[in-house]
Amino acid sequence: MKQIQGAFITGYVTISVKGSNPELFFQKCIHSGLTIWDVKKTADDTCTGNIKLKDIKVIRQIKRNSNYKITFVGKKGYPFTVKLFLRKKQLVVGLIMSILLIIFLSNIIWEVKITGVPKEIEEKISKQLESYGIHPGSWIITLESPNSIQQKLVKDVPELLWVGVHQKGTTFFLEGVEKIIVNKEEVKGPRNLVATKKGIIKTMYVSKGLPKVHVNDFVEPGDVLVSGIINESEETDEDEDSESGNKNLELVAAAGEITATTWYEVLVTIPLEASYEHLTGNQEKKHYIRIGSVRAPLWGFGEPDYKNIHSEVVERELNFFKWKLPVKIGETILSEKMYTKVERSREEAINTGIQQAKEDLKLELGQEARILSEKVLHDTIENGKVKLSLYISVEENISEEQPISKSLEK
C-alpha cells in the first residue's frame, strides 16, 4: 500500500492488456520494478491494471518485446485534472481575475478607527490622516510606515502626547494619548510676589499690592517684591496689641510683573574641525516584488549617478482577506548624500559657541526672556576644541506668587 500512496498526486492510468495469458505481461512489469495494483481479468485474453504515470515509458519498452496489445482505458490524478482545467481558458482567466480582485480589495483600507482621545482631537487627527492620504479607499502599500505616520502626527497635532499606529487586515487602528498640560497651580487668596532669582530690578508694573522694592534695587531669591498686606503699619503699631492689629489688616492678592537683569555663567565646547552629512533632495526610487528570499525588480532598473547614496527600504505585505501572503511589494529610495567638512578658526569657533550658548539659554528660559549681552570670561584650545566660559546677562520676569502666612490671616 505504501508504494501506491500519493499516486493521485503524481497521476496514474488504467491499462488494458490483450493477448495470450495477459497476466504474464503484468508479471514482467513487476519483475522490472514497476508498481502495479488492482489487476483484474475481464476476459480470457484481457486484463486491466493501474500503473503510475511516470512508468508509461517503461511499459512501452516492455511491450515492444511482446505480442500484447495495450490500451489506455482510464486516467486519474492531479496532473490530468489540472490539464483539463487549463483547457477551459475562460474559466482560468475568470479565476485569475477573481484572485487578483480579492488581493486588490484585501489591500485597501476600509475603515480607520481612532480611540483614546476626545472627539475634537479625533476630528483633528482624521483631517491630518486624510492629508497624509490615509482614509477609507486608500491602497495600503502606498502608505508610509507606521513609525513615520506616528512621528508626523505627534508633530502636526500638538494635543497628542503619544500615538500608536498599526494596521490589521483592512482596518487602520490608531490609539492616541492626549497631552495633559499641567498649568502651574494658581495661589488662591491673599498672596505676595517674591523674587525667584538674584537680580537688579529693571521694570515694575504693579496692578495690586504694595511695592516693596524699586527700580535698580538688588534682590535675592525669596525677597518680597510686592506685598499683599496693604496697611502693614497697623500690624506694627506699638499702641495696639498684635491681635487687634492683625484683625485690621487689609489683605489682597498681589499682582504685577517685575523684570530684572540676571546673570548666567555658561560653559560650552566647540570643535575646530567638524564634519556632517546631509541629503541634497535628489533621489530615485526602485520598486520590486519579493516572494520569500527571491526578489524581482518591477521598475527602476538603472543606478543613480550619485557619488554617495543613502538607501532606505520600505516593504509592504500583501493580504488575502485576513491572511498575509508570502509576497511583499518593496520600494528602495536612493537619495544623494553629501559630506561637508568645516574647519573653523579660533574666532569662528568662539562666535559659534556664543551663538549656541545663547540659543540653549533662550530655550531654557523661554521666549519671554531677552538676552542683553554676553562676555567671554575665558577661552582655551584643548584637543582640537575651543572651551569657552561665558557670562551672559538676561532680562526676565523673576516674580513668583507666594501665599501670605496663615497667621496673618487670622
C-alpha positions as CSV (number, residue, x, y, z in Angstrom):
1,M,0.0,0.0,0.0
2,K,2.9,2.4,0.7
3,Q,4.0,2.1,-2.9
4,I,0.8,3.5,-4.2
5,Q,0.4,6.3,-1.7
6,G,0.4,9.7,-3.4
7,A,-0.4,8.1,-6.7
8,F,-3.3,10.5,-7.2
9,I,-1.0,13.5,-6.8
10,T,1.6,12.2,-9.3
11,G,-1.1,10.7,-11.5
12,Y,-1.8,7.1,-12.6
13,V,-3.5,5.4,-15.6
14,T,-5.5,2.2,-16.1
15,I,-4.3,0.0,-18.9
16,S,-5.9,-2.9,-20.7
17,V,-3.6,-5.7,-21.9
18,K,-4.9,-8.1,-24.5
19,G,-3.2,-11.3,-25.7
20,S,-2.4,-14.8,-24.7
21,N,-2.1,-15.0,-20.9
22,P,-2.2,-11.2,-20.3
23,E,-1.4,-11.7,-16.6
24,L,2.2,-12.7,-17.7
25,F,2.7,-9.2,-19.0
26,F,1.9,-7.7,-15.6
27,Q,4.3,-10.2,-14.1
28,K,7.1,-8.9,-16.4
29,C,6.3,-5.4,-15.3
30,I,6.6,-6.3,-11.6
31,H,9.9,-8.0,-12.3
32,S,11.1,-4.7,-13.9
33,G,10.4,-2.9,-10.6
34,L,7.1,-1.3,-11.6
35,T,4.2,-0.8,-9.2
36,I,1.0,-2.5,-10.4
37,W,-2.3,-2.6,-8.5
38,D,-5.9,-3.5,-9.0
39,V,-5.1,-6.1,-11.6
40,K,-8.4,-7.7,-12.9
41,K,-9.1,-10.3,-15.6
42,T,-12.0,-9.1,-17.6
43,A,-11.8,-11.8,-20.3
44,D,-9.8,-14.9,-21.2
45,D,-7.3,-12.8,-23.1
46,T,-7.7,-9.4,-21.4
47,C,-6.5,-8.0,-18.1
48,T,-6.7,-4.5,-16.7
49,G,-4.5,-2.8,-14.0
50,N,-3.3,0.5,-12.7
51,I,0.2,1.9,-13.2
52,K,1.9,5.2,-12.3
53,L,2.0,7.9,-14.9
54,K,5.8,8.1,-14.8
55,D,6.1,4.3,-15.7
56,I,4.4,4.6,-19.1
57,K,7.7,4.8,-20.9
58,V,8.9,1.6,-19.2
59,I,5.6,-0.1,-20.1
60,R,6.0,0.7,-23.8
61,Q,9.6,-0.7,-23.8
62,I,8.3,-4.0,-22.3
63,K,5.5,-4.1,-24.8
64,R,8.0,-3.9,-27.8
65,N,9.4,-7.3,-27.0
66,S,5.9,-8.9,-26.7
67,N,2.8,-9.6,-28.7
68,Y,0.4,-7.9,-26.3
69,K,-1.8,-5.1,-27.3
70,I,-2.0,-2.3,-24.7
71,T,-4.8,0.2,-24.5
72,F,-5.2,3.1,-22.0
73,V,-8.7,2.9,-20.7
74,G,-8.6,5.4,-17.8
75,K,-6.5,8.2,-16.3
76,K,-6.8,9.7,-12.9
77,G,-4.9,12.1,-10.7
78,Y,-3.9,15.7,-10.2
79,P,-1.9,16.2,-13.4
80,F,-4.9,15.2,-15.5
81,T,-7.3,17.4,-13.5
82,V,-5.0,20.5,-14.0
83,K,-4.6,19.8,-17.7
84,L,-8.4,19.5,-18.1
85,F,-8.9,22.7,-16.2
86,L,-6.3,24.6,-18.2
87,R,-8.1,23.7,-21.4
88,K,-11.0,25.8,-20.2
89,K,-9.4,29.2,-20.8
90,Q,-12.4,31.3,-19.9
91,L,-12.6,29.6,-16.5
92,V,-8.9,30.1,-15.9
93,V,-9.0,33.8,-16.8
94,G,-12.0,34.3,-14.6
95,L,-10.3,32.6,-11.7
96,I,-7.1,34.6,-12.1
97,M,-9.1,37.9,-12.3
98,S,-11.1,36.9,-9.2
99,I,-8.0,36.2,-7.2
100,L,-6.4,39.5,-8.3
101,L,-9.5,41.4,-7.4
102,I,-9.7,39.8,-4.0
103,I,-6.0,40.6,-3.4
104,F,-6.6,44.2,-4.5
105,L,-9.6,44.6,-2.2
106,S,-7.8,43.0,0.7
107,N,-5.1,45.6,0.4
108,I,-7.4,48.6,0.6
109,I,-8.2,50.4,3.8
110,W,-11.9,50.0,4.5
111,E,-12.0,51.6,8.0
112,V,-9.9,53.9,10.1
113,K,-10.5,53.6,13.9
114,I,-9.3,56.3,16.3
115,T,-9.5,55.6,20.0
116,G,-8.3,57.1,23.3
117,V,-8.8,60.8,22.5
118,P,-11.7,63.3,22.8
119,K,-14.0,64.0,19.9
120,E,-12.4,67.3,18.9
121,I,-8.9,65.8,18.8
122,E,-10.2,62.8,16.9
123,E,-11.5,65.2,14.2
124,K,-8.1,66.9,14.0
125,I,-6.4,63.5,13.7
126,S,-8.8,62.4,10.9
127,K,-8.2,65.6,8.9
128,Q,-4.4,65.1,9.4
129,L,-4.6,61.5,8.3
130,E,-6.5,62.5,5.2
131,S,-3.8,64.9,4.3
132,Y,-1.3,62.0,4.5
133,G,-3.6,60.0,2.1
134,I,-4.9,57.7,4.9
135,H,-8.6,57.2,4.5
136,P,-11.1,54.5,3.6
137,G,-10.4,53.6,0.0
138,S,-6.6,54.2,0.0
139,W,-4.3,51.4,-1.0
140,I,-2.2,50.1,1.9
141,I,1.0,49.6,0.0
142,T,1.2,53.2,-1.0
143,L,1.2,54.4,2.7
144,E,4.2,55.4,4.7
145,S,5.5,53.2,7.5
146,P,3.6,53.3,10.9
147,N,6.7,54.9,12.5
148,S,6.7,57.7,10.1
149,I,3.0,58.3,10.5
150,Q,3.3,58.3,14.3
151,Q,6.1,60.9,14.2
152,K,4.2,63.2,11.8
153,L,1.0,63.0,13.8
154,V,2.8,63.9,17.1
155,K,4.4,66.8,15.3
156,D,1.4,68.1,13.5
157,V,-1.2,67.6,16.3
158,P,0.2,69.4,19.4
159,E,-2.5,68.0,21.6
160,L,-1.1,64.5,21.2
161,L,1.4,63.2,23.8
162,W,1.7,59.7,22.1
163,V,0.1,57.9,19.3
164,G,0.2,54.2,18.3
165,V,-0.5,53.2,14.7
166,H,-1.0,49.7,13.4
167,Q,-2.8,48.0,10.6
168,K,-4.8,44.8,10.9
169,G,-6.3,43.4,7.8
170,T,-8.2,46.1,6.0
171,T,-8.6,48.2,9.2
172,F,-6.3,51.0,10.2
173,F,-6.1,51.4,14.0
174,L,-4.9,54.5,15.8
175,E,-4.7,54.8,19.5
176,G,-3.7,58.2,21.0
177,V,-2.9,59.7,24.4
178,E,-3.9,63.3,24.9
179,K,-1.3,65.7,26.1
180,I,-2.3,67.0,29.5
181,I,-1.0,70.5,30.0
182,V,-0.4,70.9,33.7
183,N,-0.7,74.6,34.5
184,K,1.1,76.0,37.5
185,E,-1.4,75.9,40.3
186,E,-2.6,79.4,41.0
187,V,-2.2,80.6,44.5
188,K,-5.7,81.5,45.8
189,G,-6.4,84.1,48.3
190,P,-4.1,86.8,49.6
191,R,-0.5,86.5,48.3
192,N,2.8,88.2,47.9
193,L,5.1,88.4,44.8
194,V,8.6,87.2,45.7
195,A,11.8,87.0,43.8
196,T,12.9,83.7,42.3
197,K,16.5,84.7,41.4
198,K,19.2,87.2,42.1
199,G,19.0,90.3,40.0
200,I,18.6,94.1,39.7
201,I,15.1,95.4,39.2
202,K,14.7,96.9,35.8
203,T,10.9,97.4,35.3
204,M,7.9,97.2,37.6
205,Y,4.3,97.0,36.8
206,V,2.1,96.5,39.9
207,S,-1.7,96.2,39.5
208,K,-2.5,95.1,43.0
209,G,-0.5,95.2,46.3
210,L,2.2,97.3,47.9
211,P,5.6,97.5,46.1
212,K,8.4,96.7,48.5
213,V,11.3,97.3,46.0
214,H,12.2,99.9,43.5
215,V,13.8,100.0,40.1
216,N,17.6,99.4,40.3
217,D,17.3,97.6,43.7
218,F,19.2,94.4,44.1
219,V,17.1,91.4,45.2
220,E,17.8,87.9,46.2
221,P,15.6,84.7,46.0
222,G,12.8,84.9,48.5
223,D,12.7,88.7,48.8
224,V,9.2,90.2,48.8
225,L,8.8,92.3,45.7
226,V,5.1,93.2,46.1
227,S,3.3,92.7,49.4
228,G,-0.4,91.6,49.6
229,I,-0.7,93.4,53.0
230,I,-1.9,96.9,52.2
231,N,-1.8,98.5,55.7
232,E,1.2,96.9,57.3
233,S,1.6,99.8,59.6
234,E,-1.3,98.7,61.7
235,E,0.4,95.3,62.2
236,T,3.4,97.0,63.8
237,D,1.6,99.7,65.7
238,E,3.0,99.7,69.3
239,D,-0.1,101.3,70.7
240,E,-2.3,98.3,69.7
241,D,-1.8,94.7,70.6
242,S,-0.8,92.3,67.9
243,E,-4.2,90.6,67.9
244,S,-6.2,93.7,67.2
245,G,-3.7,94.9,64.6
246,N,-3.9,91.7,62.7
247,K,-7.7,91.9,62.6
248,N,-7.4,95.3,60.9
249,L,-5.0,94.1,58.2
250,E,-6.2,94.6,54.6
251,L,-5.1,91.6,52.5
252,V,-5.1,91.3,48.7
253,A,-3.8,89.1,46.0
254,A,-0.7,90.9,44.8
255,A,-0.5,91.1,41.0
256,G,2.1,92.5,38.7
257,E,5.1,91.9,36.5
258,I,8.6,92.6,37.7
259,T,11.5,92.2,35.3
260,A,15.1,92.2,36.4
261,T,18.6,91.8,35.0
262,T,20.0,88.4,35.8
263,W,23.3,86.7,35.1
264,Y,24.4,83.3,34.0
265,E,27.8,81.7,33.7
266,V,27.8,79.2,30.8
267,L,30.4,76.6,29.7
268,V,30.4,75.5,26.1
269,T,32.8,73.4,23.9
270,I,33.1,73.8,20.1
271,P,35.4,71.7,17.9
272,L,37.7,73.4,15.4
273,E,37.0,70.7,12.8
274,A,33.6,69.3,12.2
275,S,32.1,67.1,9.5
276,Y,28.4,66.3,8.9
277,E,26.3,64.7,6.1
278,H,23.1,66.0,4.5
279,L,20.8,64.9,1.8
280,T,20.6,67.1,-1.3
281,G,17.0,66.3,-2.1
282,N,17.8,64.4,-5.3
283,Q,16.5,60.8,-5.2
284,E,15.4,57.9,-7.3
285,K,13.0,55.1,-6.5
286,K,13.2,51.4,-7.3
287,H,10.2,49.1,-6.9
288,Y,10.3,45.3,-6.6
289,I,8.3,42.3,-5.6
290,R,9.7,39.8,-3.1
291,I,8.5,36.2,-2.7
292,G,10.4,34.6,0.2
293,S,14.0,35.3,-0.4
294,V,13.5,35.8,-4.2
295,R,13.4,39.4,-5.3
296,A,12.4,40.6,-8.7
297,P,12.5,44.2,-9.9
298,L,9.3,45.8,-11.2
299,W,10.6,49.2,-12.4
300,G,13.5,51.5,-11.8
301,F,16.4,49.4,-13.1
302,G,19.2,51.9,-13.5
303,E,21.7,53.1,-10.9
304,P,21.7,56.8,-10.0
305,D,24.7,58.8,-10.8
306,Y,25.4,59.8,-7.2
307,K,28.8,59.7,-5.5
308,N,27.4,58.9,-2.1
309,I,24.0,57.2,-1.6
310,H,21.7,56.9,1.3
311,S,19.4,53.9,0.9
312,E,16.1,53.4,2.6
313,V,13.9,50.3,2.0
314,V,10.2,50.2,2.7
315,E,8.3,46.9,2.2
316,R,4.5,46.3,2.3
317,E,2.9,42.9,2.8
318,L,0.0,41.8,0.6
319,N,-3.1,40.4,2.2
320,F,-5.6,37.9,1.1
321,F,-8.7,38.5,3.2
322,K,-7.3,38.4,6.8
323,W,-4.2,36.3,5.8
324,K,-0.8,37.7,5.0
325,L,0.6,36.4,1.7
326,P,4.3,35.5,1.5
327,V,4.5,38.3,-1.1
328,K,5.9,41.8,-0.4
329,I,5.9,44.9,-2.5
330,G,9.0,46.9,-1.8
331,E,10.4,50.3,-2.6
332,T,14.0,51.3,-2.4
333,I,14.6,55.1,-2.1
334,L,18.1,56.1,-3.2
335,S,19.0,59.6,-2.0
336,E,22.0,61.7,-2.9
337,K,24.2,62.2,0.2
338,M,26.9,64.8,0.6
339,Y,29.6,65.1,3.3
340,T,30.7,68.5,4.4
341,K,33.8,69.2,6.4
342,V,34.1,72.5,8.3
343,E,37.4,74.0,9.6
344,R,36.9,76.9,12.0
345,S,39.3,79.5,13.1
346,R,39.6,80.4,16.8
347,E,37.4,83.4,16.3
348,E,34.8,81.5,14.3
349,A,34.6,78.8,17.0
350,I,34.1,81.4,19.7
351,N,31.3,83.1,17.7
352,T,29.7,79.7,17.1
353,G,30.0,78.9,20.8
354,I,28.4,82.2,21.9
355,Q,25.5,81.7,19.5
356,Q,25.0,78.1,20.7
357,A,25.1,79.2,24.3
358,K,22.5,81.9,23.7
359,E,20.2,79.6,21.9
360,D,20.4,77.0,24.6
361,L,19.8,79.5,27.3
362,K,16.9,81.1,25.4
363,L,15.3,77.6,25.1
364,E,15.7,77.0,28.8
365,L,14.3,80.4,30.0
366,G,11.5,80.7,27.5
367,Q,10.7,83.1,24.7
368,E,9.8,86.0,27.0
369,A,13.4,86.2,28.3
370,R,15.6,88.7,26.5
371,I,19.4,88.3,26.3
372,L,21.1,91.7,26.9
373,S,24.8,91.0,26.5
374,E,27.5,88.3,26.7
375,K,31.1,88.4,27.7
376,V,33.8,85.8,27.2
377,L,35.5,85.2,30.6
378,H,37.9,82.6,29.4
379,D,38.7,80.6,26.3
380,T,41.2,77.7,25.8
381,I,42.1,75.3,23.0
382,E,42.4,71.6,24.1
383,N,42.4,68.5,21.8
384,G,41.2,70.4,18.8
385,K,38.3,72.1,20.7
386,V,37.7,75.6,22.0
387,K,36.4,75.7,25.5
388,L,34.5,78.8,26.5
389,S,33.4,80.3,29.8
390,L,30.7,82.9,29.1
391,Y,29.0,85.5,31.3
392,I,25.5,86.2,29.9
393,S,23.2,89.0,31.0
394,V,19.5,88.4,30.7
395,E,16.3,90.4,31.2
396,E,13.5,88.2,32.5
397,N,10.4,88.1,34.8
398,I,11.6,86.9,38.3
399,S,8.4,87.3,40.3
400,E,6.5,84.3,41.8
401,E,3.3,84.1,43.7
402,Q,3.6,83.1,47.4
403,P,0.6,82.8,49.8
404,I,0.6,85.2,52.8
405,S,1.3,83.4,56.1
406,K,-2.0,82.0,57.6
407,S,-1.1,83.5,60.9
408,L,-1.6,86.9,59.4
409,E,-5.0,86.0,58.0
410,K,-6.4,85.1,61.5
